[in-house]
Amino acid sequence: MDKDKVKEVIQMVKPMLQADGGDVDLIDITDDGIVKVKLRGACGTCPMSQMTLKMGIEKEIKKAVPEIKSVVAI
């Protein structure tokens, strides 16, 4: 599993989240393909954060690293 590629994608999506007052931090990547992230700022309280997580962050990570199964916020 390409952990550096996952980190690269996280860095790529950060500016979009920061533009709306939010942010995301990579916490862990498990051996079974689960990426754990922490949503901060406006993303931590936004009712649309699950959609951002799944349709934005997860979609981009899976496109770059197909073996990733899921992205979850902790």
PQR file with spaces between the fields and no chain letter, atoms N, CA, C, O and H, PARSE charges and radii, in Angstrom:
ATOM       1  N    MET     1       0.845   -1.181    0.000 -0.4000 1.5000
ATOM       2  CA   MET     1       0.000    0.000    0.000 -0.0000 2.0000
ATOM       3  C    MET     1       0.893    1.248    0.000  0.5500 1.7000
ATOM       4  O    MET     1       1.853    1.332    0.766 -0.5500 1.4000
ATOM       5  N    ASP     2       0.574    2.189   -0.846 -0.4000 1.5000
ATOM       6  CA   ASP     2       1.409    3.370   -1.032 -0.0000 2.0000
ATOM       7  C    ASP     2       1.006    4.487   -0.063  0.5500 1.7000
ATOM       8  O    ASP     2       0.191    5.348   -0.396 -0.5500 1.4000
ATOM       9  H    ASP     2      -0.206    2.120   -1.469  0.4000 1.0000
ATOM      10  N    LYS     3       1.587    4.459    1.132 -0.4000 1.5000
ATOM      11  CA   LYS     3       1.243    5.453    2.159 -0.0000 2.0000
ATOM      12  C    LYS     3       1.660    6.860    1.740  0.5500 1.7000
ATOM      13  O    LYS     3       0.983    7.833    2.074 -0.5500 1.4000
ATOM      14  H    LYS     3       2.250    3.760    1.402  0.4000 1.0000
ATOM      15  N    ASP     4       2.761    6.975    1.016 -0.4000 1.5000
ATOM      16  CA   ASP     4       3.200    8.296    0.560 -0.0000 2.0000
ATOM      17  C    ASP     4       2.198    8.898   -0.413  0.5500 1.7000
ATOM      18  O    ASP     4       1.975   10.108   -0.403 -0.5500 1.4000
ATOM      19  H    ASP     4       3.311    6.185    0.744  0.4000 1.0000
ATOM      20  N    LYS     5       1.593    8.067   -1.252 -0.4000 1.5000
ATOM      21  CA   LYS     5       0.595    8.552   -2.213 -0.0000 2.0000
ATOM      22  C    LYS     5      -0.654    9.037   -1.467  0.5500 1.7000
ATOM      23  O    LYS     5      -1.251   10.046   -1.843 -0.5500 1.4000
ATOM      24  H    LYS     5       1.773    7.083   -1.261  0.4000 1.0000
ATOM      25  N    VAL     6      -1.044    8.319   -0.413 -0.4000 1.5000
ATOM      26  CA   VAL     6      -2.191    8.742    0.395 -0.0000 2.0000
ATOM      27  C    VAL     6      -1.897   10.107    1.015  0.5500 1.7000
ATOM      28  O    VAL     6      -2.743   11.001    0.990 -0.5500 1.4000
ATOM      29  H    VAL     6      -0.558    7.499   -0.107  0.4000 1.0000
ATOM      30  N    LYS     7      -0.696   10.264    1.570 -0.4000 1.5000
ATOM      31  CA   LYS     7      -0.299   11.547    2.170 -0.0000 2.0000
ATOM      32  C    LYS     7      -0.328   12.662    1.126  0.5500 1.7000
ATOM      33  O    LYS     7      -0.732   13.787    1.418 -0.5500 1.4000
ATOM      34  H    LYS     7      -0.008    9.538    1.590  0.4000 1.0000
ATOM      35  N    GLU     8       0.102   12.340   -0.084 -0.4000 1.5000
ATOM      36  CA   GLU     8       0.112   13.321   -1.176 -0.0000 2.0000
ATOM      37  C    GLU     8      -1.307   13.781   -1.513  0.5500 1.7000
ATOM      38  O    GLU     8      -1.542   14.971   -1.725 -0.5500 1.4000
ATOM      39  H    GLU     8       0.430   11.426   -0.321  0.4000 1.0000
ATOM      40  N    VAL     9      -2.246   12.845   -1.562 -0.4000 1.5000
ATOM      41  CA   VAL     9      -3.645   13.189   -1.863 -0.0000 2.0000
ATOM      42  C    VAL     9      -4.232   14.053   -0.739  0.5500 1.7000
ATOM      43  O    VAL     9      -4.943   15.021   -1.006 -0.5500 1.4000
ATOM      44  H    VAL     9      -2.056   11.879   -1.389  0.4000 1.0000
ATOM      45  N    ILE    10      -3.933   13.703    0.516 -0.4000 1.5000
ATOM      46  CA   ILE    10      -4.412   14.502    1.654 -0.0000 2.0000
ATOM      47  C    ILE    10      -3.910   15.947    1.503  0.5500 1.7000
ATOM      48  O    ILE    10      -4.667   16.895    1.708 -0.5500 1.4000
ATOM      49  H    ILE    10      -3.355   12.916    0.733  0.4000 1.0000
ATOM      50  N    GLN    11      -2.639   16.103    1.147 -0.4000 1.5000
ATOM      51  CA   GLN    11      -2.081   17.444    0.968 -0.0000 2.0000
ATOM      52  C    GLN    11      -2.760   18.176   -0.185  0.5500 1.7000
ATOM      53  O    GLN    11      -2.901   19.399   -0.152 -0.5500 1.4000
ATOM      54  H    GLN    11      -2.024   15.332    0.981  0.4000 1.0000
ATOM      55  N    MET    12      -3.180   17.426   -1.205 -0.4000 1.5000
ATOM      56  CA   MET    12      -3.839   18.020   -2.367 -0.0000 2.0000
ATOM      57  C    MET    12      -5.236   18.551   -2.014  0.5500 1.7000
ATOM      58  O    MET    12      -5.649   19.586   -2.537 -0.5500 1.4000
ATOM      59  H    MET    12      -3.066   16.433   -1.231  0.4000 1.0000
ATOM      60  N    VAL    13      -5.966   17.851   -1.130 -0.4000 1.5000
ATOM      61  CA   VAL    13      -7.331   18.285   -0.802 -0.0000 2.0000
ATOM      62  C    VAL    13      -7.372   19.322    0.320  0.5500 1.7000
ATOM      63  O    VAL    13      -8.378   20.012    0.487 -0.5500 1.4000
ATOM      64  H    VAL    13      -5.630   17.010   -0.705  0.4000 1.0000
ATOM      65  N    LYS    14      -6.299   19.436    1.081 -0.4000 1.5000
ATOM      66  CA   LYS    14      -6.260   20.388    2.205 -0.0000 2.0000
ATOM      67  C    LYS    14      -6.645   21.819    1.803  0.5500 1.7000
ATOM      68  O    LYS    14      -7.464   22.431    2.487 -0.5500 1.4000
ATOM      69  H    LYS    14      -5.482   18.876    0.946  0.4000 1.0000
ATOM      70  N    PRO    15      -6.084   22.374    0.719 -0.5600 1.5000
ATOM      71  CA   PRO    15      -6.425   23.771    0.375  0.2800 2.0000
ATOM      72  C    PRO    15      -7.917   24.004    0.137  0.5500 1.7000
ATOM      73  O    PRO    15      -8.439   25.070    0.461 -0.5500 1.4000
ATOM      74  N    MET    16      -8.600   23.009   -0.428 -0.4000 1.5000
ATOM      75  CA   MET    16     -10.043   23.155   -0.664 -0.0000 2.0000
ATOM      76  C    MET    16     -10.793   23.228    0.669  0.5500 1.7000
ATOM      77  O    MET    16     -11.717   24.027    0.823 -0.5500 1.4000
ATOM      78  H    MET    16      -8.175   22.143   -0.691  0.4000 1.0000
ATOM      79  N    LEU    17     -10.393   22.397    1.621 -0.4000 1.5000
ATOM      80  CA   LEU    17     -11.042   22.410    2.937 -0.0000 2.0000
ATOM      81  C    LEU    17     -10.692   23.681    3.696  0.5500 1.7000
ATOM      82  O    LEU    17     -11.544   24.276    4.356 -0.5500 1.4000
ATOM      83  H    LEU    17      -9.643   21.749    1.496  0.4000 1.0000
ATOM      84  N    GLN    18      -9.440   24.090    3.599 -0.4000 1.5000
ATOM      85  CA   GLN    18      -8.993   25.291    4.307 -0.0000 2.0000
ATOM      86  C    GLN    18      -9.680   26.536    3.776  0.5500 1.7000
ATOM      87  O    GLN    18      -9.885   27.495    4.520 -0.5500 1.4000
ATOM      88  H    GLN    18      -8.748   23.606    3.063  0.4000 1.0000
ATOM      89  N    ALA    19     -10.037   26.533    2.505 -0.4000 1.5000
ATOM      90  CA   ALA    19     -10.737   27.681    1.916 -0.0000 2.0000
ATOM      91  C    ALA    19     -12.105   27.888    2.567  0.5500 1.7000
ATOM      92  O    ALA    19     -12.634   28.999    2.581 -0.5500 1.4000
ATOM      93  H    ALA    19      -9.871   25.754    1.900  0.4000 1.0000
ATOM      94  N    ASP    20     -12.670   26.805    3.107 -0.4000 1.5000
ATOM      95  CA   ASP    20     -13.972   26.877    3.785 -0.0000 2.0000
ATOM      96  C    ASP    20     -13.829   26.866    5.303  0.5500 1.7000
ATOM      97  O    ASP    20     -14.812   26.668    6.016 -0.5500 1.4000
ATOM      98  H    ASP    20     -12.240   25.902    3.096  0.4000 1.0000
ATOM      99  N    GLY    21     -12.611   27.078    5.801 -0.4000 1.5000
ATOM     100  CA   GLY    21     -12.401   27.148    7.244 -0.0000 2.0000
ATOM     101  C    GLY    21     -12.192   25.803    7.926  0.5500 1.7000
ATOM     102  O    GLY    21     -12.237   25.716    9.153 -0.5500 1.4000
ATOM     103  H    GLY    21     -11.812   27.239    5.221  0.4000 1.0000
ATOM     104  N    GLY    22     -11.963   24.757    7.143 -0.4000 1.5000
ATOM     105  CA   GLY    22     -11.753   23.428    7.702 -0.0000 2.0000
ATOM     106  C    GLY    22     -10.352   22.928    7.434  0.5500 1.7000
ATOM     107  O    GLY    22      -9.514   23.648    6.890 -0.5500 1.4000
ATOM     108  H    GLY    22     -11.926   24.828    6.146  0.4000 1.0000
ATOM     109  N    ASP    23     -10.107   21.693    7.818 -0.4000 1.5000
ATOM     110  CA   ASP    23      -8.817   21.065    7.564 -0.0000 2.0000
ATOM     111  C    ASP    23      -8.948   19.569    7.815  0.5500 1.7000
ATOM     112  O    ASP    23      -9.925   19.111    8.408 -0.5500 1.4000
ATOM     113  H    ASP    23     -10.788   21.109    8.259  0.4000 1.0000
ATOM     114  N    VAL    24      -7.972   18.827    7.366 -0.4000 1.5000
ATOM     115  CA   VAL    24      -7.945   17.378    7.576 -0.0000 2.0000
ATOM     116  C    VAL    24      -6.519   16.967    7.899  0.5500 1.7000
ATOM     117  O    VAL    24      -5.565   17.464    7.301 -0.5500 1.4000
ATOM     118  H    VAL    24      -7.178   19.199    6.885  0.4000 1.0000
ATOM     119  N    ASP    25      -6.384   16.052    8.855 -0.4000 1.5000
ATOM     120  CA   ASP    25      -5.084   15.498    9.219 -0.0000 2.0000
ATOM     121  C    ASP    25      -5.135   13.992    9.049  0.5500 1.7000
ATOM     122  O    ASP    25      -6.110   13.348    9.436 -0.5500 1.4000
ATOM     123  H    ASP    25      -7.159   15.649    9.341  0.4000 1.0000
ATOM     124  N    LEU    26      -4.083   13.432    8.468 -0.4000 1.5000
ATOM     125  CA   LEU    26      -3.955   11.987    8.360 -0.0000 2.0000
ATOM     126  C    LEU    26      -3.521   11.450    9.711  0.5500 1.7000
ATOM     127  O    LEU    26      -2.504   11.883   10.252 -0.5500 1.4000
ATOM     128  H    LEU    26      -3.291   13.956    8.153  0.4000 1.0000
ATOM     129  N    ILE    27      -4.278   10.516   10.262 -0.4000 1.5000
ATOM     130  CA   ILE    27      -3.967    9.929   11.562 -0.0000 2.0000
ATOM     131  C    ILE    27      -3.280    8.580   11.395  0.5500 1.7000
ATOM     132  O    ILE    27      -2.253    8.327   12.025 -0.5500 1.4000
ATOM     133  H    ILE    27      -5.105   10.164    9.823  0.4000 1.0000
ATOM     134  N    ASP    28      -3.841    7.702   10.544 -0.4000 1.5000
ATOM     135  CA   ASP    28      -3.293    6.363   10.413 -0.0000 2.0000
ATOM     136  C    ASP    28      -3.782    5.730    9.122  0.5500 1.7000
ATOM     137  O    ASP    28      -4.814    6.120    8.576 -0.5500 1.4000
ATOM     138  H    ASP    28      -4.676    7.907   10.032  0.4000 1.0000
ATOM     139  N    ILE    29      -3.028    4.751    8.641 -0.4000 1.5000
ATOM     140  CA   ILE    29      -3.452    3.910    7.529 -0.0000 2.0000
ATOM     141  C    ILE    29      -3.263    2.479    8.022  0.5500 1.7000
ATOM     142  O    ILE    29      -2.139    2.054    8.288 -0.5500 1.4000
ATOM     143  H    ILE    29      -2.189    4.435    9.084  0.4000 1.0000
ATOM     144  N    THR    30      -4.351    1.745    8.141 -0.4000 1.5000
ATOM     145  CA   THR    30      -4.264    0.384    8.672 -0.0000 2.0000
ATOM     146  C    THR    30      -3.784   -0.581    7.587  0.5500 1.7000
ATOM     147  O    THR    30      -3.839   -0.277    6.395 -0.5500 1.4000
ATOM     148  H    THR    30      -5.265    2.091    7.925  0.4000 1.0000
ATOM     149  N    ASP    31      -3.320   -1.731    8.019 -0.4000 1.5000
ATOM     150  CA   ASP    31      -2.841   -2.743    7.080 -0.0000 2.0000
ATOM     151  C    ASP    31      -3.945   -3.288    6.184  0.5500 1.7000
ATOM     152  O    ASP    31      -3.676   -3.809    5.101 -0.5500 1.4000
ATOM     153  H    ASP    31      -3.275   -1.978    8.987  0.4000 1.0000
ATOM     154  N    ASP    32      -5.198   -3.165    6.645 -0.4000 1.5000
ATOM     155  CA   ASP    32      -6.311   -3.665    5.835 -0.0000 2.0000
ATOM     156  C    ASP    32      -6.951   -2.585    4.962  0.5500 1.7000
ATOM     157  O    ASP    32      -8.063   -2.770    4.468 -0.5500 1.4000
ATOM     158  H    ASP    32      -5.417   -2.742    7.525  0.4000 1.0000
ATOM     159  N    GLY    33      -6.255   -1.453    4.766 -0.4000 1.5000
ATOM     160  CA   GLY    33      -6.703   -0.461    3.793 -0.0000 2.0000
ATOM     161  C    GLY    33      -7.691    0.572    4.279  0.5500 1.7000
ATOM     162  O    GLY    33      -8.450    1.122    3.481 -0.5500 1.4000
ATOM     163  H    GLY    33      -5.351   -1.303    5.168  0.4000 1.0000
ATOM     164  N    ILE    34      -7.699    0.848    5.574 -0.4000 1.5000
ATOM     165  CA   ILE    34      -8.578    1.885    6.123 -0.0000 2.0000
ATOM     166  C    ILE    34      -7.727    3.117    6.446  0.5500 1.7000
ATOM     167  O    ILE    34      -6.751    3.033    7.193 -0.5500 1.4000
ATOM     168  H    ILE    34      -7.083    0.401    6.222  0.4000 1.0000
ATOM     169  N    VAL    35      -8.107    4.243    5.880 -0.4000 1.5000
ATOM     170  CA   VAL    35      -7.417    5.498    6.160 -0.0000 2.0000
ATOM     171  C    VAL    35      -8.201    6.225    7.245  0.5500 1.7000
ATOM     172  O    VAL    35      -9.402    6.458    7.103 -0.5500 1.4000
ATOM     173  H    VAL    35      -8.900    4.311    5.273  0.4000 1.0000
ATOM     174  N    LYS    36      -7.517    6.583    8.331 -0.4000 1.5000
ATOM     175  CA   LYS    36      -8.161    7.305    9.427 -0.0000 2.0000
ATOM     176  C    LYS    36      -7.698    8.752    9.387  0.5500 1.7000
ATOM     177  O    LYS    36      -6.501    9.036    9.369 -0.5500 1.4000
ATOM     178  H    LYS    36      -6.542    6.394    8.447  0.4000 1.0000
ATOM     179  N    VAL    37      -8.671    9.664    9.372 -0.4000 1.5000
ATOM     180  CA   VAL    37      -8.365   11.091    9.323 -0.0000 2.0000
ATOM     181  C    VAL    37      -9.101   11.812   10.441  0.5500 1.7000
ATOM     182  O    VAL    37     -10.076   11.305   10.996 -0.5500 1.4000
ATOM     183  H    VAL    37      -9.643    9.432    9.387  0.4000 1.0000
ATOM     184  N    LYS    38      -8.623   12.986   10.754 -0.4000 1.5000
ATOM     185  CA   LYS    38      -9.276   13.867   11.735 -0.0000 2.0000
ATOM     186  C    LYS    38      -9.692   15.125   10.982  0.5500 1.7000
ATOM     187  O    LYS    38      -8.855   15.825   10.413 -0.5500 1.4000
ATOM     188  H    LYS    38      -7.831   13.398   10.304  0.4000 1.0000
ATOM     189  N    LEU    39     -10.995   15.404   10.986 -0.4000 1.5000
ATOM     190  CA   LEU    39     -11.508   16.629   10.382 -0.0000 2.0000
ATOM     191  C    LEU    39     -11.464   17.717   11.436  0.5500 1.7000
ATOM     192  O    LEU    39     -11.904   17.509   12.567 -0.5500 1.4000
ATOM     193  H    LEU    39     -11.675   14.835   11.448  0.4000 1.0000
ATOM     194  N    ARG    40     -10.934   18.882   11.070 -0.4000 1.5000
ATOM     195  CA   ARG    40     -10.784   19.967   12.033 -0.0000 2.0000
ATOM     196  C    ARG    40     -11.457   21.236   11.534  0.5500 1.7000
ATOM     197  O    ARG    40     -11.878   21.330   10.381 -0.5500 1.4000
ATOM     198  H    ARG    40     -10.577   19.051   10.151  0.4000 1.0000
ATOM     199  N    GLY    41     -11.545   22.200   12.428 -0.4000 1.5000
ATOM     200  CA   GLY    41     -12.133   23.494   12.079 -0.0000 2.0000
ATOM     201  C    GLY    41     -13.591   23.344   11.680  0.5500 1.7000
ATOM     202  O    GLY    41     -14.343   22.604   12.313 -0.5500 1.4000
ATOM     203  H    GLY    41     -11.203   22.123   13.365  0.4000 1.0000
ATOM     204  N    ALA    42     -13.982   24.042   10.637 -0.4000 1.5000
ATOM     205  CA   ALA    42     -15.371   24.002   10.181 -0.0000 2.0000
ATOM     206  C    ALA    42     -15.783   22.594    9.769  0.5500 1.7000
ATOM     207  O    ALA    42     -16.959   22.245    9.866 -0.5500 1.4000
ATOM     208  H    ALA    42     -13.371   24.644   10.122  0.4000 1.0000
ATOM     209  N    CYS    43     -14.836   21.781    9.311 -0.4000 1.5000
ATOM     210  CA   CYS    43     -15.158   20.407    8.892 -0.0000 2.0000
ATOM     211  C    CYS    43     -15.577   19.541   10.075  0.5500 1.7000
ATOM     212  O    CYS    43     -16.323   18.576    9.905 -0.5500 1.4000
ATOM     213  H    CYS    43     -13.880   22.065    9.232  0.4000 1.0000
ATOM     214  N    GLY    44     -15.113   19.872   11.244 -0.4000 1.5000
ATOM     215  CA   GLY    44     -15.453   19.085   12.421 -0.0000 2.0000
ATOM     216  C    GLY    44     -16.896   19.239   12.855  0.5500 1.7000
ATOM     217  O    GLY    44     -17.444   18.349   13.506 -0.5500 1.4000
ATOM     218  H    GLY    44     -14.507   20.655   11.382  0.4000 1.0000
ATOM     219  N    THR    45     -17.527   20.361   12.503 -0.4000 1.5000
ATOM     220  CA   THR    45     -18.904   20.621   12.928 -0.0000 2.0000
ATOM     221  C    THR    45     -19.881   20.753   11.764  0.5500 1.7000
ATOM     222  O    THR    45     -21.084   20.895   11.982 -0.5500 1.4000
ATOM     223  H    THR    45     -17.082   21.084   11.974  0.4000 1.0000
ATOM     224  N    CYS    46     -19.392   20.710   10.560 -0.4000 1.5000
ATOM     225  CA   CYS    46     -20.246   20.906    9.382 -0.0000 2.0000
ATOM     226  C    CYS    46     -21.154   19.694    9.149  0.5500 1.7000
ATOM     227  O    CYS    46     -20.685   18.557    9.172 -0.5500 1.4000
ATOM     228  H    CYS    46     -18.415   20.595   10.382  0.4000 1.0000
ATOM     229  N    PRO    47     -22.463   19.936    8.923 -0.5600 1.5000
ATOM     230  CA   PRO    47     -23.368   18.819    8.655  0.2800 2.0000
ATOM     231  C    PRO    47     -23.042   18.090    7.347  0.5500 1.7000
ATOM     232  O    PRO    47     -23.478   16.957    7.143 -0.5500 1.4000
ATOM     233  N    MET    48     -22.293   18.726    6.481 -0.4000 1.5000
ATOM     234  CA   MET    48     -21.923   18.105    5.200 -0.0000 2.0000
ATOM     235  C    MET    48     -20.579   17.379    5.278  0.5500 1.7000
ATOM     236  O    MET    48     -20.083   16.901    4.258 -0.5500 1.4000
ATOM     237  H    MET    48     -21.939   19.646    6.647  0.4000 1.0000
ATOM     238  N    SER    49     -19.990   17.289    6.453 -0.4000 1.5000
ATOM     239  CA   SER    49     -18.641   16.725    6.564 -0.0000 2.0000
ATOM     240  C    SER    49     -18.576   15.264    6.114  0.5500 1.7000
ATOM     241  O    SER    49     -17.567   14.852    5.541 -0.5500 1.4000
ATOM     242  H    SER    49     -20.393   17.677    7.281  0.4000 1.0000
ATOM     243  N    GLN    50     -19.625   14.469    6.358 -0.4000 1.5000
ATOM     244  CA   GLN    50     -19.605   13.073    5.900 -0.0000 2.0000
ATOM     245  C    GLN    50     -19.581   13.007    4.378  0.5500 1.7000
ATOM     246  O    GLN    50     -18.906   12.155    3.800 -0.5500 1.4000
ATOM     247  H    GLN    50     -20.445   14.804    6.823  0.4000 1.0000
ATOM     248  N    MET    51     -20.313   13.904    3.731 -0.4000 1.5000
ATOM     249  CA   MET    51     -20.300   13.936    2.272 -0.0000 2.0000
ATOM     250  C    MET    51     -18.924   14.364    1.764  0.5500 1.7000
ATOM     251  O    MET    51     -18.409   13.798    0.799 -0.5500 1.4000
ATOM     252  H    MET    51     -20.862   14.597    4.200  0.4000 1.0000
ATOM     253  N    THR    52     -18.337   15.359    2.411 -0.4000 1.5000
ATOM     254  CA   THR    52     -16.988   15.799    2.047 -0.0000 2.0000
ATOM     255  C    THR    52     -16.014   14.646    2.208  0.5500 1.7000
ATOM     256  O    THR    52     -15.156   14.418    1.356 -0.5500 1.4000
ATOM     257  H    THR    52     -18.755   15.819    3.194  0.4000 1.0000
ATOM     258  N    LEU    53     -16.156   13.924    3.306 -0.4000 1.5000
ATOM     259  CA   LEU    53     -15.259   12.802    3.585 -0.0000 2.0000
ATOM     260  C    LEU    53     -15.378   11.718    2.520  0.5500 1.7000
ATOM     261  O    LEU    53     -14.367   11.274    1.976 -0.5500 1.4000
ATOM     262  H    LEU    53     -16.854   14.110    3.998  0.4000 1.0000
ATOM     263  N    LYS    54     -16.586   11.293    2.221 -0.4000 1.5000
ATOM     264  CA   LYS    54     -16.795   10.172    1.300 -0.0000 2.0000
ATOM     265  C    LYS    54     -16.685   10.567   -0.175  0.5500 1.7000
ATOM     266  O    LYS    54     -16.018    9.889   -0.956 -0.5500 1.4000
ATOM     267  H    LYS    54     -17.408   11.653    2.663  0.4000 1.0000
ATOM     268  N    MET    55     -17.342   11.669   -0.549 -0.4000 1.5000
ATOM     269  CA   MET    55     -17.390   12.045   -1.962 -0.0000 2.0000
ATOM     270  C    MET    55     -16.169   12.860   -2.398  0.5500 1.7000
ATOM     271  O    MET    55     -15.884   12.963   -3.591 -0.5500 1.4000
ATOM     272  H    MET    55     -17.884   12.220    0.085  0.4000 1.0000
ATOM     273  N    GLY    56     -15.460   13.428   -1.444 -0.4000 1.5000
ATOM     274  CA   GLY    56     -14.284   14.218   -1.778 -0.0000 2.0000
ATOM     275  C    GLY    56     -12.993   13.495   -1.438  0.5500 1.7000
ATOM     276  O    GLY    56     -12.279   13.030   -2.326 -0.5500 1.4000
ATOM     277  H    GLY    56     -15.691   13.344   -0.475  0.4000 1.0000
ATOM     278  N    ILE    57     -12.700   13.404   -0.155 -0.4000 1.5000
ATOM     279  CA   ILE    57     -11.434   12.848    0.299 -0.0000 2.0000
ATOM     280  C    ILE    57     -11.303   11.376   -0.082  0.5500 1.7000
ATOM     281  O    ILE    57     -10.312   10.982   -0.699 -0.5500 1.4000
ATOM     282  H    ILE    57     -13.280   13.782    0.566  0.4000 1.0000
ATOM     283  N    GLU    58     -12.296   10.560    0.280 -0.4000 1.5000
ATOM     284  CA   GLU    58     -12.212    9.126   -0.005 -0.0000 2.0000
ATOM     285  C    GLU    58     -12.132    8.855   -1.506  0.5500 1.7000
ATOM     286  O    GLU    58     -11.346    8.018   -1.949 -0.5500 1.4000
ATOM     287  H    GLU    58     -13.101   10.880    0.780  0.4000 1.0000
ATOM     288  N    LYS    59     -12.936    9.553   -2.275 -0.4000 1.5000
ATOM     289  CA   LYS    59     -12.948    9.360   -3.730 -0.0000 2.0000
ATOM     290  C    LYS    59     -11.574    9.638   -4.333  0.5500 1.7000
ATOM     291  O    LYS    59     -11.096    8.872   -5.170 -0.5500 1.4000
ATOM     292  H    LYS    59     -13.575   10.233   -1.915  0.4000 1.0000
ATOM     293  N    GLU    60     -10.940   10.726   -3.912 -0.4000 1.5000
ATOM     294  CA   GLU    60      -9.620   11.079   -4.441 -0.0000 2.0000
ATOM     295  C    GLU    60      -8.547   10.078   -4.008  0.5500 1.7000
ATOM     296  O    GLU    60      -7.678    9.712   -4.800 -0.5500 1.4000
ATOM     297  H    GLU    60     -11.329   11.348   -3.233  0.4000 1.0000
ATOM     298  N    ILE    61      -8.612    9.642   -2.756 -0.4000 1.5000
ATOM     299  CA   ILE    61      -7.621    8.677   -2.270 -0.0000 2.0000
ATOM     300  C    ILE    61      -7.778    7.347   -3.003  0.5500 1.7000
ATOM     301  O    ILE    61      -6.783    6.752   -3.418 -0.5500 1.4000
ATOM     302  H    ILE    61      -9.318    9.939   -2.114  0.4000 1.0000
ATOM     303  N    LYS    62      -9.013    6.874   -3.167 -0.4000 1.5000
ATOM     304  CA   LYS    62      -9.242    5.599   -3.849 -0.0000 2.0000
ATOM     305  C    LYS    62      -8.817    5.661   -5.316  0.5500 1.7000
ATOM     306  O    LYS    62      -8.357    4.667   -5.877 -0.5500 1.4000
ATOM     307  H    LYS    62      -9.821    7.357   -2.830  0.4000 1.0000
ATOM     308  N    LYS    63      -8.973    6.830   -5.931 -0.4000 1.5000
ATOM     309  CA   LYS    63      -8.554    6.995   -7.326 -0.0000 2.0000
ATOM     310  C    LYS    63      -7.036    6.856   -7.436  0.5500 1.7000
ATOM     311  O    LYS    63      -6.528    6.250   -8.380 -0.5500 1.4000
ATOM     312  H    LYS    63      -9.347    7.638   -5.475  0.4000 1.0000
ATOM     313  N    ALA    64      -6.317    7.422   -6.466 -0.4000 1.5000
ATOM     314  CA   ALA    64      -4.857    7.385   -6.484 -0.0000 2.0000
ATOM     315  C    ALA    64      -4.290    6.073   -5.955  0.5500 1.7000
ATOM     316  O    ALA    64      -3.255    5.600   -6.424 -0.5500 1.4000
ATOM     317  H    ALA    64      -6.730    7.915   -5.700  0.4000 1.0000
ATOM     318  N    VAL    65      -4.980    5.486   -4.967 -0.4000 1.5000
ATOM     319  CA   VAL    65      -4.508    4.251   -4.328 -0.0000 2.0000
ATOM     320  C    VAL    65      -5.689    3.282   -4.249  0.5500 1.7000
ATOM     321  O    VAL    65      -6.372    3.215   -3.227 -0.5500 1.4000
ATOM     322  H    VAL    65      -5.821    5.870   -4.586  0.4000 1.0000
ATOM     323  N    PRO    66      -5.928    2.528   -5.334 -0.5600 1.5000
ATOM     324  CA   PRO    66      -7.127    1.677   -5.411  0.2800 2.0000
ATOM     325  C    PRO    66      -7.259    0.634   -4.293  0.5500 1.7000
ATOM     326  O    PRO    66      -8.372    0.195   -4.002 -0.5500 1.4000
ATOM     327  N    GLU    67      -6.178    0.240   -3.678 -0.4000 1.5000
ATOM     328  CA   GLU    67      -6.281   -0.783   -2.629 -0.0000 2.0000
ATOM     329  C    GLU    67      -6.851   -0.257   -1.316  0.5500 1.7000
ATOM     330  O    GLU    67      -7.122   -1.038   -0.404 -0.5500 1.4000
ATOM     331  H    GLU    67      -5.274    0.596   -3.915  0.4000 1.0000
ATOM     332  N    ILE    68      -7.039    1.070   -1.208 -0.4000 1.5000
ATOM     333  CA   ILE    68      -7.683    1.638   -0.023 -0.0000 2.0000
ATOM     334  C    ILE    68      -9.159    1.266   -0.054  0.5500 1.7000
ATOM     335  O    ILE    68      -9.829    1.444   -1.070 -0.5500 1.4000
ATOM     336  H    ILE    68      -6.819    1.705   -1.949  0.4000 1.0000
ATOM     337  N    LYS    69      -9.661    0.750    1.066 -0.4000 1.5000
ATOM     338  CA   LYS    69     -11.061    0.312    1.143 -0.0000 2.0000
ATOM     339  C    LYS    69     -11.988    1.414    1.604  0.5500 1.7000
ATOM     340  O    LYS    69     -13.115    1.518    1.120 -0.5500 1.4000
ATOM     341  H    LYS    69      -9.116    0.606    1.892  0.4000 1.0000
ATOM     342  N    SER    70     -11.525    2.252    2.547 -0.4000 1.5000
ATOM     343  CA   SER    70     -12.415    3.237    3.146 -0.0000 2.0000
ATOM     344  C    SER    70     -11.602    4.337    3.814  0.5500 1.7000
ATOM     345  O    SER    70     -10.445    4.145    4.189 -0.5500 1.4000
ATOM     346  H    SER    70     -10.609    2.167    2.940  0.4000 1.0000
ATOM     347  N    VAL    71     -12.239    5.495    3.952 -0.4000 1.5000
ATOM     348  CA   VAL    71     -11.666    6.605    4.720 -0.0000 2.0000
ATOM     349  C    VAL    71     -12.680    6.919    5.817  0.5500 1.7000
ATOM     350  O    VAL    71     -13.863    7.129    5.545 -0.5500 1.4000
ATOM     351  H    VAL    71     -13.179    5.651    3.647  0.4000 1.0000
ATOM     352  N    VAL    72     -12.200    6.948    7.055 -0.4000 1.5000
ATOM     353  CA   VAL    72     -13.089    7.216    8.186 -0.0000 2.0000
ATOM     354  C    VAL    72     -12.554    8.381    9.011  0.5500 1.7000
ATOM     355  O    VAL    72     -11.344    8.567    9.140 -0.5500 1.4000
ATOM     356  H    VAL    72     -11.240    6.778    7.276  0.4000 1.0000
ATOM     357  N    ALA    73     -13.466    9.149    9.559 -0.4000 1.5000
ATOM     358  CA   ALA    73     -13.098   10.248   10.454 -0.0000 2.0000
ATOM     359  C    ALA    73     -13.115    9.728   11.877  0.5500 1.7000
ATOM     360  O    ALA    73     -14.038    9.019   12.278 -0.5500 1.4000
ATOM     361  H    ALA    73     -14.449    8.998    9.454  0.4000 1.0000
ATOM     362  N    ILE    74     -12.101   10.080   12.632 -0.4000 1.5000
ATOM     363  CA   ILE    74     -12.063    9.654   14.046 -0.0000 2.0000
ATOM     364  C    ILE    74     -12.086   10.868   14.951  0.5500 1.7000
ATOM     365  O    ILE    74     -12.060   10.727   16.173 -0.5500 1.4000
ATOM     366  H    ILE    74     -11.351   10.656   12.306  0.4000 1.0000
